[in-house]
Amino acid sequence: MTNSWLRQTTQYEIATDLYSGPLDLLLDLIQKAELDITKLALAQVTDQFLAYIEAHRDLEPDYISEFLVIAAKLVQIKSEALLPRPPAREDDEEDPGEALAYQLQLYKKVKDAAHWLGHRMDAKLRGYLHVPRAYDVRAQIDLTGVEVMDLIAALESLLIENSAVEPEGIISIPKLTLKLKLEEVISRLRVLPRTSFQQLLGTERTRLNMILVFLAILELTKQSLIITEQQDLFADIRVTALDCVLDVGQNEIDIDDEN
């Protein structure tokens, strides 16, 4: 039996854009070839994957090294597919092709979820309204002996009474955003460089404040401004500010927080 499907080369022009990683490139190659994520599909796109590496030899070694690791696995997968009889494996030995295909399937799920979340963020679908529950009021009012003019007089009395009362003012809820919470957390860290999630919450233990403080900690960790540590599951998160927190300005935190 000949492996004719391996000899058929797909006409694919390597894009010049950089990929976020080897899995991103693999997924793009397989999707453009309209293949399912399987071990056979990985063998089919090996040549295109190697061509991408060859076309980007002048890039940073740290970037290309990640692709070389995956390329070695692809070459092994393709070489095994070309053999008349694939090599026998021990019961506890992992098949590199199936392992890489499974890893790529997980990557696709994460990427699809990130795309979905990004679409919701672009569409400003980051808030949810609490719809009050509808109450079924079936109280019976005894209107025996009440004339229509009595009802009209009662209504006029209520309208006159309400029109005489001047409103004291409009009560507005202060707008809380991640940017404002970041500025607040940074200000606290400048005073107390070693603190914790519970201390940063303060006395305001509302759900919104907990979420904003937690997101602020994640954002500062992402930007290498703090170090976080958690001893056990559900334990308090320790927060240690780095020296660069003292120098960062309030407008230097790069986040998308329009709402």
Phi and psi in degrees as GROMACS dihedral restraints (atoms count N, CA, C in turn):
[ dihedral_restraints ]
;  ai    aj    ak    al  type     phi  dphi    fc
    3     4     5     6     1   -95.5    20    10
    4     5     6     7     1   144.8    20    10
    6     7     8     9     1   -89.6    20    10
    7     8     9    10     1    68.7    20    10
    9    10    11    12     1   -65.1    20    10
   10    11    12    13     1   -28.2    20    10
   12    13    14    15     1   -67.7    20    10
   13    14    15    16     1   -22.1    20    10
   15    16    17    18     1   -81.2    20    10
   16    17    18    19     1   -24.9    20    10
   18    19    20    21     1   -83.6    20    10
   19    20    21    22     1   -14.1    20    10
   21    22    23    24     1   -81.6    20    10
   22    23    24    25     1   112.5    20    10
   24    25    26    27     1   -91.6    20    10
   25    26    27    28     1   131.4    20    10
   27    28    29    30     1   -80.3    20    10
   28    29    30    31     1   132.6    20    10
   30    31    32    33     1   -73.3    20    10
   31    32    33    34     1    97.5    20    10
   33    34    35    36     1  -135.7    20    10
   34    35    36    37     1   124.7    20    10
   36    37    38    39     1   -92.2    20    10
   37    38    39    40     1   123.3    20    10
   39    40    41    42     1   -67.2    20    10
   40    41    42    43     1   127.8    20    10
   42    43    44    45     1   -72.9    20    10
   43    44    45    46     1   149.9    20    10
   45    46    47    48     1   -85.7    20    10
   46    47    48    49     1   -13.9    20    10
   48    49    50    51     1   -68.9    20    10
   49    50    51    52     1   144.4    20    10
   51    52    53    54     1   -79.8    20    10
   52    53    54    55     1   144.6    20    10
   54    55    56    57     1   -97.7    20    10
   55    56    57    58     1   157.7    20    10
   57    58    59    60     1   -71.5    20    10
   58    59    60    61     1   -14.5    20    10
   60    61    62    63     1   175.3    20    10
   61    62    63    64     1   173.2    20    10
   63    64    65    66     1   -62.5    20    10
   64    65    66    67     1   -34.3    20    10
   66    67    68    69     1   -67.0    20    10
   67    68    69    70     1   -34.9    20    10
   69    70    71    72     1   -63.8    20    10
   70    71    72    73     1   -42.4    20    10
   72    73    74    75     1   -65.4    20    10
   73    74    75    76     1   -46.0    20    10
   75    76    77    78     1   -57.8    20    10
   76    77    78    79     1   -46.0    20    10
   78    79    80    81     1   -62.8    20    10
   79    80    81    82     1   -40.1    20    10
   81    82    83    84     1   -65.6    20    10
   82    83    84    85     1   -41.9    20    10
   84    85    86    87     1   -63.0    20    10
   85    86    87    88     1   -44.2    20    10
   87    88    89    90     1   -67.9    20    10
   88    89    90    91     1   -40.7    20    10
   90    91    92    93     1   -68.2    20    10
   91    92    93    94     1   -37.7    20    10
   93    94    95    96     1   -69.7    20    10
   94    95    96    97     1   -28.8    20    10
   96    97    98    99     1   -83.8    20    10
   97    98    99   100     1    -1.9    20    10
   99   100   101   102     1    56.7    20    10
  100   101   102   103     1    48.6    20    10
  102   103   104   105     1  -112.9    20    10
  103   104   105   106     1   156.4    20    10
  105   106   107   108     1   -79.6    20    10
  106   107   108   109     1   157.0    20    10
  108   109   110   111     1   -79.9    20    10
  109   110   111   112     1    92.0    20    10
  111   112   113   114     1  -134.8    20    10
  112   113   114   115     1   174.3    20    10
  114   115   116   117     1   -64.9    20    10
  115   116   117   118     1   -37.7    20    10
  117   118   119   120     1   -66.2    20    10
  118   119   120   121     1   -38.0    20    10
  120   121   122   123     1   -65.0    20    10
  121   122   123   124     1   -37.6    20    10
  123   124   125   126     1   -62.4    20    10
  124   125   126   127     1   -39.6    20    10
  126   127   128   129     1   -65.9    20    10
  127   128   129   130     1   -34.0    20    10
  129   130   131   132     1   -70.6    20    10
  130   131   132   133     1   -31.2    20    10
  132   133   134   135     1   -98.6    20    10
  133   134   135   136     1    10.5    20    10
  135   136   137   138     1   -60.4    20    10
  136   137   138   139     1   -44.7    20    10
  138   139   140   141     1   -62.2    20    10
  139   140   141   142     1   -40.9    20    10
  141   142   143   144     1   -66.4    20    10
  142   143   144   145     1   -36.3    20    10
  144   145   146   147     1   -64.6    20    10
  145   146   147   148     1   -44.7    20    10
  147   148   149   150     1   -66.3    20    10
  148   149   150   151     1   -34.7    20    10
  150   151   152   153     1   -64.8    20    10
  151   152   153   154     1   -35.4    20    10
  153   154   155   156     1   -64.0    20    10
  154   155   156   157     1   -43.9    20    10
  156   157   158   159     1   -62.5    20    10
  157   158   159   160     1   -42.0    20    10
  159   160   161   162     1   -63.1    20    10
  160   161   162   163     1   -35.7    20    10
  162   163   164   165     1   -76.8    20    10
  163   164   165   166     1   -11.7    20    10
  165   166   167   168     1  -125.2    20    10
  166   167   168   169     1    39.4    20    10
  168   169   170   171     1   -68.8    20    10
  169   170   171   172     1   -20.6    20    10
  171   172   173   174     1   -87.0    20    10
  172   173   174   175     1     3.5    20    10
  174   175   176   177     1   -81.7    20    10
  175   176   177   178     1   174.8    20    10
  177   178   179   180     1   -60.8    20    10
  178   179   180   181     1   139.4    20    10
  180   181   182   183     1   -59.5    20    10
  181   182   183   184     1   -36.3    20    10
  183   184   185   186     1   -62.7    20    10
  184   185   186   187     1   -34.0    20    10
  186   187   188   189     1   -73.7    20    10
  187   188   189   190     1   -47.0    20    10
  189   190   191   192     1   -71.9    20    10
  190   191   192   193     1   -30.0    20    10
  192   193   194   195     1   -59.5    20    10
  193   194   195   196     1   -36.7    20    10
  195   196   197   198     1   -62.9    20    10
  196   197   198   199     1   -36.8    20    10
  198   199   200   201     1   -71.6    20    10
  199   200   201   202     1   -34.1    20    10
  201   202   203   204     1   -65.8    20    10
  202   203   204   205     1   -34.9    20    10
  204   205   206   207     1   -63.2    20    10
  205   206   207   208     1   -46.7    20    10
  207   208   209   210     1   -68.2    20    10
  208   209   210   211     1   -35.9    20    10
  210   211   212   213     1   -61.4    20    10
  211   212   213   214     1   -39.6    20    10
  213   214   215   216     1   -61.7    20    10
  214   215   216   217     1   -40.0    20    10
  216   217   218   219     1   -66.2    20    10
  217   218   219   220     1   -40.0    20    10
  219   220   221   222     1   -64.9    20    10
  220   221   222   223     1   -41.1    20    10
  222   223   224   225     1   -62.3    20    10
  223   224   225   226     1   -40.6    20    10
  225   226   227   228     1   -64.2    20    10
  226   227   228   229     1   -42.7    20    10
  228   229   230   231     1   -62.8    20    10
  229   230   231   232     1   -44.2    20    10
  231   232   233   234     1   -68.9    20    10
  232   233   234   235     1   -40.0    20    10
  234   235   236   237     1   -63.6    20    10
  235   236   237   238     1   -38.7    20    10
  237   238   239   240     1   -68.3    20    10
  238   239   240   241     1   -34.2    20    10
  240   241   242   243     1   -68.8    20    10
  241   242   243   244     1   -27.2    20    10
  243   244   245   246     1   -77.6    20    10
  244   245   246   247     1   -19.5    20    10
  246   247   248   249     1   -70.3    20    10
  247   248   249   250     1   143.1    20    10
  249   250   251   252     1   -57.9    20    10
  250   251   252   253     1   -39.5    20    10
  252   253   254   255     1  -128.1    20    10
  253   254   255   256     1   114.5    20    10
  255   256   257   258     1   -58.3    20    10
  256   257   258   259     1   148.0    20    10
  258   259   260   261     1   -63.0    20    10
  259   260   261   262     1   140.1    20    10
  261   262   263   264     1   -74.0    20    10
  262   263   264   265     1   143.2    20    10
  264   265   266   267     1  -119.9    20    10
  265   266   267   268     1   154.2    20    10
  267   268   269   270     1   -69.2    20    10
  268   269   270   271     1   163.2    20    10
  270   271   272   273     1   -61.3    20    10
  271   272   273   274     1   -36.6    20    10
  273   274   275   276     1   -95.1    20    10
  274   275   276   277     1     5.5    20    10
  276   277   278   279     1   -87.7    20    10
  277   278   279   280     1   134.1    20    10
  279   280   281   282     1   -85.8    20    10
  280   281   282   283     1   135.6    20    10
  282   283   284   285     1   -77.5    20    10
  283   284   285   286     1   118.2    20    10
  285   286   287   288     1   -62.8    20    10
  286   287   288   289     1   -33.4    20    10
  288   289   290   291     1   -67.7    20    10
  289   290   291   292     1   -46.7    20    10
  291   292   293   294     1   -66.7    20    10
  292   293   294   295     1   -36.7    20    10
  294   295   296   297     1   -65.0    20    10
  295   296   297   298     1   -43.1    20    10
  297   298   299   300     1   -69.6    20    10
  298   299   300   301     1   -37.5    20    10
  300   301   302   303     1   -63.5    20    10
  301   302   303   304     1   -41.4    20    10
  303   304   305   306     1   -65.0    20    10
  304   305   306   307     1   -41.3    20    10
  306   307   308   309     1   -62.4    20    10
  307   308   309   310     1   -39.0    20    10
  309   310   311   312     1   -70.3    20    10
  310   311   312   313     1   -35.4    20    10
  312   313   314   315     1   -63.2    20    10
  313   314   315   316     1   -42.2    20    10
  315   316   317   318     1   -64.1    20    10
  316   317   318   319     1   -40.8    20    10
  318   319   320   321     1   -61.3    20    10
  319   320   321   322     1   -40.6    20    10
  321   322   323   324     1   -63.1    20    10
  322   323   324   325     1   -40.1    20    10
  324   325   326   327     1   -62.7    20    10
  325   326   327   328     1   -43.3    20    10
  327   328   329   330     1   -65.8    20    10
  328   329   330   331     1   -41.4    20    10
  330   331   332   333     1   -65.9    20    10
  331   332   333   334     1   -41.0    20    10
  333   334   335   336     1   -63.8    20    10
  334   335   336   337     1   -40.1    20    10
  336   337   338   339     1   -65.2    20    10
  337   338   339   340     1   -40.5    20    10
  339   340   341   342     1   -64.9    20    10
  340   341   342   343     1   -38.1    20    10
  342   343   344   345     1   -65.2    20    10
  343   344   345   346     1   -40.8    20    10
  345   346   347   348     1   -64.5    20    10
  346   347   348   349     1   -43.2    20    10
  348   349   350   351     1   -65.9    20    10
  349   350   351   352     1   -39.5    20    10
  351   352   353   354     1   -63.4    20    10
  352   353   354   355     1   -37.6    20    10
  354   355   356   357     1   -64.8    20    10
  355   356   357   358     1   -41.2    20    10
  357   358   359   360     1   -66.1    20    10
  358   359   360   361     1   -36.9    20    10
  360   361   362   363     1   -67.9    20    10
  361   362   363   364     1   -41.5    20    10
  363   364   365   366     1   -64.0    20    10
  364   365   366   367     1   -32.1    20    10
  366   367   368   369     1   -87.0    20    10
  367   368   369   370     1     7.6    20    10
  369   370   371   372     1    61.6    20    10
  370   371   372   373     1    33.7    20    10
  372   373   374   375     1   -98.8    20    10
  373   374   375   376     1    52.9    20    10
  375   376   377   378     1  -104.9    20    10
  376   377   378   379     1     1.6    20    10
  378   379   380   381     1  -125.1    20    10
  379   380   381   382     1   151.4    20    10
  381   382   383   384     1  -130.1    20    10
  382   383   384   385     1   131.4    20    10
  384   385   386   387     1   -89.6    20    10
  385   386   387   388     1   141.8    20    10
  387   388   389   390     1   -89.7    20    10
  388   389   390   391     1   111.3    20    10
  390   391   392   393     1   -84.2    20    10
  391   392   393   394     1   122.1    20    10
  393   394   395   396     1   -64.7    20    10
  394   395   396   397     1   147.5    20    10
  396   397   398   399     1   -73.5    20    10
  397   398   399   400     1   138.0    20    10
  399   400   401   402     1   -79.5    20    10
  400   401   402   403     1   131.1    20    10
  402   403   404   405     1  -102.9    20    10
  403   404   405   406     1   137.1    20    10
  405   406   407   408     1   -95.5    20    10
  406   407   408   409     1    99.3    20    10
  408   409   410   411     1   -96.3    20    10
  409   410   411   412     1   119.0    20    10
  411   412   413   414     1  -123.3    20    10
  412   413   414   415     1    33.9    20    10
  414   415   416   417     1   -70.1    20    10
  415   416   417   418     1   136.7    20    10
  417   418   419   420     1   -99.2    20    10
  418   419   420   421     1   127.4    20    10
  420   421   422   423     1  -104.5    20    10
  421   422   423   424     1   127.7    20    10
  423   424   425   426     1   -81.5    20    10
  424   425   426   427     1   109.5    20    10
  426   427   428   429     1  -104.7    20    10
  427   428   429   430     1    24.3    20    10
  429   430   431   432     1   -65.0    20    10
  430   431   432   433     1   127.6    20    10
  432   433   434   435     1    83.2    20    10
  433   434   435   436     1     1.2    20    10
  435   436   437   438     1   -93.9    20    10
  436   437   438   439     1   126.0    20    10
  438   439   440   441     1   -91.0    20    10
  439   440   441   442     1   164.1    20    10
  441   442   443   444     1   -61.6    20    10
  442   443   444   445     1   -39.2    20    10
  444   445   446   447     1   -65.7    20    10
  445   446   447   448     1   -30.6    20    10
  447   448   449   450     1   -64.1    20    10
  448   449   450   451     1   -41.1    20    10
  450   451   452   453     1   -66.0    20    10
  451   452   453   454     1   -40.5    20    10
  453   454   455   456     1   -64.0    20    10
  454   455   456   457     1   -41.8    20    10
  456   457   458   459     1   -64.9    20    10
  457   458   459   460     1   -39.7    20    10
  459   460   461   462     1   -64.8    20    10
  460   461   462   463     1   -39.8    20    10
  462   463   464   465     1   -65.4    20    10
  463   464   465   466     1   -43.9    20    10
  465   466   467   468     1   -61.6    20    10
  466   467   468   469     1   -38.5    20    10
  468   469   470   471     1   -63.3    20    10
  469   470   471   472     1   -41.3    20    10
  471   472   473   474     1   -66.3    20    10
  472   473   474   475     1   -41.1    20    10
  474   475   476   477     1   -64.3    20    10
  475   476   477   478     1   -41.9    20    10
  477   478   479   480     1   -65.8    20    10
  478   479   480   481     1   -40.2    20    10
  480   481   482   483     1   -66.0    20    10
  481   482   483   484     1   -42.0    20    10
  483   484   485   486     1   -72.6    20    10
  484   485   486   487     1   -33.7    20    10
  486   487   488   489     1   -69.9    20    10
  487   488   489   490     1   -22.3    20    10
  489   490   491   492     1   -80.8    20    10
  490   491   492   493     1   -14.5    20    10
  492   493   494   495     1   -92.3    20    10
  493   494   495   496     1   121.0    20    10
  495   496   497   498     1   -85.0    20    10
  496   497   498   499     1   134.7    20    10
  498   499   500   501     1   -65.3    20    10
  499   500   501   502     1   138.7    20    10
  501   502   503   504     1   -74.9    20    10
  502   503   504   505     1   -21.0    20    10
  504   505   506   507     1   149.1    20    10
  505   506   507   508     1   167.9    20    10
  507   508   509   510     1   -93.7    20    10
  508   509   510   511     1   125.7    20    10
  510   511   512   513     1   -90.6    20    10
  511   512   513   514     1   119.2    20    10
  513   514   515   516     1  -119.1    20    10
  514   515   516   517     1   143.3    20    10
  516   517   518   519     1   -85.5    20    10
  517   518   519   520     1   127.6    20    10
  519   520   521   522     1   -60.2    20    10
  520   521   522   523     1   137.5    20    10
  522   523   524   525     1   -78.2    20    10
  523   524   525   526     1   122.9    20    10
  525   526   527   528     1  -107.2    20    10
  526   527   528   529     1   128.7    20    10
  528   529   530   531     1  -128.5    20    10
  529   530   531   532     1   163.7    20    10
  531   532   533   534     1   -64.7    20    10
  532   533   534   535     1   -35.0    20    10
  534   535   536   537     1   -63.7    20    10
  535   536   537   538     1   -44.5    20    10
  537   538   539   540     1   -64.9    20    10
  538   539   540   541     1   -39.5    20    10
  540   541   542   543     1   -67.8    20    10
  541   542   543   544     1   -35.6    20    10
  543   544   545   546     1   -61.7    20    10
  544   545   546   547     1   -44.4    20    10
  546   547   548   549     1   -62.2    20    10
  547   548   549   550     1   -39.0    20    10
  549   550   551   552     1   -66.4    20    10
  550   551   552   553     1   -43.7    20    10
  552   553   554   555     1   -65.3    20    10
  553   554   555   556     1   -41.5    20    10
  555   556   557   558     1   -62.8    20    10
  556   557   558   559     1   -41.1    20    10
  558   559   560   561     1   -61.2    20    10
  559   560   561   562     1   -40.3    20    10
  561   562   563   564     1   -68.6    20    10
  562   563   564   565     1   -37.3    20    10
  564   565   566   567     1   -67.9    20    10
  565   566   567   568     1   -29.2    20    10
  567   568   569   570     1   -68.4    20    10
  568   569   570   571     1   -29.8    20    10
  570   571   572   573     1   -85.0    20    10
  571   572   573   574     1   -40.4    20    10
  573   574   575   576     1  -130.4    20    10
  574   575   576   577     1    88.4    20    10
  576   577   578   579     1   -63.1    20    10
  577   578   579   580     1   -28.4    20    10
  579   580   581   582     1  -109.5    20    10
  580   581   582   583     1   113.6    20    10
  582   583   584   585     1  -147.4    20    10
  583   584   585   586     1  -161.1    20    10
  585   586   587   588     1  -147.7    20    10
  586   587   588   589     1   170.1    20    10
  588   589   590   591     1   -61.1    20    10
  589   590   591   592     1   -42.9    20    10
  591   592   593   594     1   -64.1    20    10
  592   593   594   595     1   -39.2    20    10
  594   595   596   597     1   -68.6    20    10
  595   596   597   598     1   -36.1    20    10
  597   598   599   600     1   -68.9    20    10
  598   599   600   601     1   -26.4    20    10
  600   601   602   603     1   -66.0    20    10
  601   602   603   604     1   -35.6    20    10
  603   604   605   606     1    68.6    20    10
  604   605   606   607     1  -145.2    20    10
  606   607   608   609     1   -90.3    20    10
  607   608   609   610     1   -11.1    20    10
  609   610   611   612     1   -86.9    20    10
  610   611   612   613     1    93.7    20    10
  612   613   614   615     1  -100.1    20    10
  613   614   615   616     1    39.1    20    10
  615   616   617   618     1   -80.2    20    10
  616   617   618   619     1   159.9    20    10
  618   619   620   621     1   -62.9    20    10
  619   620   621   622     1   -40.9    20    10
  621   622   623   624     1   -63.2    20    10
  622   623   624   625     1   -43.0    20    10
  624   625   626   627     1   -65.5    20    10
  625   626   627   628     1   -40.3    20    10
  627   628   629   630     1   -60.7    20    10
  628   629   630   631     1   -42.7    20    10
  630   631   632   633     1   -66.1    20    10
  631   632   633   634     1   -44.1    20    10
  633   634   635   636     1   -66.6    20    10
  634   635   636   637     1   -40.7    20    10
  636   637   638   639     1   -64.5    20    10
  637   638   639   640     1   -42.2    20    10
  639   640   641   642     1   -64.3    20    10
  640   641   642   643     1   -43.2    20    10
  642   643   644   645     1   -65.4    20    10
  643   644   645   646     1   -35.5    20    10
  645   646   647   648     1   -64.2    20    10
  646   647   648   649     1   -40.9    20    10
  648   649   650   651     1   -63.2    20    10
  649   650   651   652     1   -42.8    20    10
  651   652   653   654     1   -62.9    20    10
  652   653   654   655     1   -41.9    20    10
  654   655   656   657     1   -66.6    20    10
  655   656   657   658     1   -42.2    20    10
  657   658   659   660     1   -67.6    20    10
  658   659   660   661     1   -34.7    20    10
  660   661   662   663     1   -66.6    20    10
  661   662   663   664     1   -42.0    20    10
  663   664   665   666     1   -61.1    20    10
  664   665   666   667     1   -36.7    20    10
  666   667   668   669     1   -91.8    20    10
  667   668   669   670     1    14.2    20    10
  669   670   671   672     1    57.7    20    10
  670   671   672   673     1    40.1    20    10
  672   673   674   675     1  -102.9    20    10
  673   674   675   676     1   -19.2    20    10
  675   676   677   678     1  -140.1    20    10
  676   677   678   679     1   165.3    20    10
  678   679   680   681     1  -120.1    20    10
  679   680   681   682     1   130.4    20    10
  681   682   683   684     1  -113.0    20    10
  682   683   684   685     1   151.3    20    10
  684   685   686   687     1  -149.5    20    10
  685   686   687   688     1   137.0    20    10
  687   688   689   690     1  -134.2    20    10
  688   689   690   691     1   118.8    20    10
  690   691   692   693     1   -69.6    20    10
  691   692   693   694     1   -46.9    20    10
  693   694   695   696     1  -135.0    20    10
  694   695   696   697     1   167.7    20    10
  696   697   698   699     1   -62.0    20    10
  697   698   699   700     1   131.8    20    10
  699   700   701   702     1    69.3    20    10
  700   701   702   703     1     7.0    20    10
  702   703   704   705     1   -78.0    20    10
  703   704   705   706     1   163.9    20    10
  705   706   707   708     1   -64.2    20    10
  706   707   708   709     1   144.4    20    10
  708   709   710   711     1   -90.9    20    10
  709   710   711   712     1   120.3    20    10
  711   712   713   714     1   -82.8    20    10
  712   713   714   715     1   136.8    20    10
  714   715   716   717     1  -123.7    20    10
  715   716   717   718     1   125.5    20    10
  717   718   719   720     1  -122.7    20    10
  718   719   720   721     1   121.1    20    10
  720   721   722   723     1   -80.9    20    10
  721   722   723   724     1   137.6    20    10
  723   724   725   726     1   -84.3    20    10
  724   725   726   727     1   166.8    20    10
  726   727   728   729     1   -62.2    20    10
  727   728   729   730     1   -28.1    20    10
  729   730   731   732     1   -68.4    20    10
  730   731   732   733     1   -15.2    20    10
  732   733   734   735     1   -64.4    20    10
  733   734   735   736     1   -32.6    20    10
  735   736   737   738     1   -66.7    20    10
  736   737   738   739     1   -25.5    20    10
  738   739   740   741     1   -97.1    20    10
  739   740   741   742     1   -18.3    20    10
  741   742   743   744     1   -72.7    20    10
  742   743   744   745     1   137.4    20    10
  744   745   746   747     1   -88.6    20    10
  745   746   747   748     1   165.2    20    10
  747   748   749   750     1   -67.4    20    10
  748   749   750   751     1   -24.8    20    10
  750   751   752   753     1   -99.1    20    10
  751   752   753   754     1     7.5    20    10
  753   754   755   756     1   -94.8    20    10
  754   755   756   757     1    -5.8    20    10
  756   757   758   759     1   -80.8    20    10
  757   758   759   760     1   116.7    20    10
  759   760   761   762     1   -91.4    20    10
  760   761   762   763     1    99.1    20    10
  762   763   764   765     1  -137.6    20    10
  763   764   765   766     1   157.4    20    10
  765   766   767   768     1   -97.5    20    10
  766   767   768   769     1    97.3    20    10
  768   769   770   771     1  -137.7    20    10
  769   770   771   772     1    60.8    20    10
  771   772   773   774     1   -73.4    20    10
  772   773   774   775     1   -29.1    20    10
